[in-house]
């Protein structure tokens, strides 16, 4: 067995399964898409103002895909766009009160679906796994500030 190949396979497989489980939980229990949740989550944890380009870079999706989700989220009242002080062509994205409520609902849905995973790995092992995944992200992309 090649541990490096096994590592890549299991990491990819786990990412796929977590993605699928998360998508179903969010859509079924919080009526929100995964990309919309990720946008709200990034906005809520940001220490500086966020624009479409920043969100695109952090999520690894096109600016057009971010714009499409923001259009929907703005219609739902979860976010609002305001003109940047630096450029009239740039919009800063802000979370609304409704967006914060939706984010809370979505986080609850993910916590509920994730609890069996935490329980299955054990209370001591899970934080170690999270820490190691964080270290891996920093190792693979040291300039990334999402982590």
Secondary structure, 3 states (H helix, E strand, C coil): CCHHHHHHHHHHHHHHHHHHHHHHHHHHHCCCCHHHHHHHHHHHHCCCCEEHHHHHHHHCCCHHHHHHHHHHHHHCCCEEEEECCCCCCCEEEEECHHHHHHHHHHHHHHHHHHHHHHHHHCHHHHHHHHHHHHHHHHHHCCCCCCC
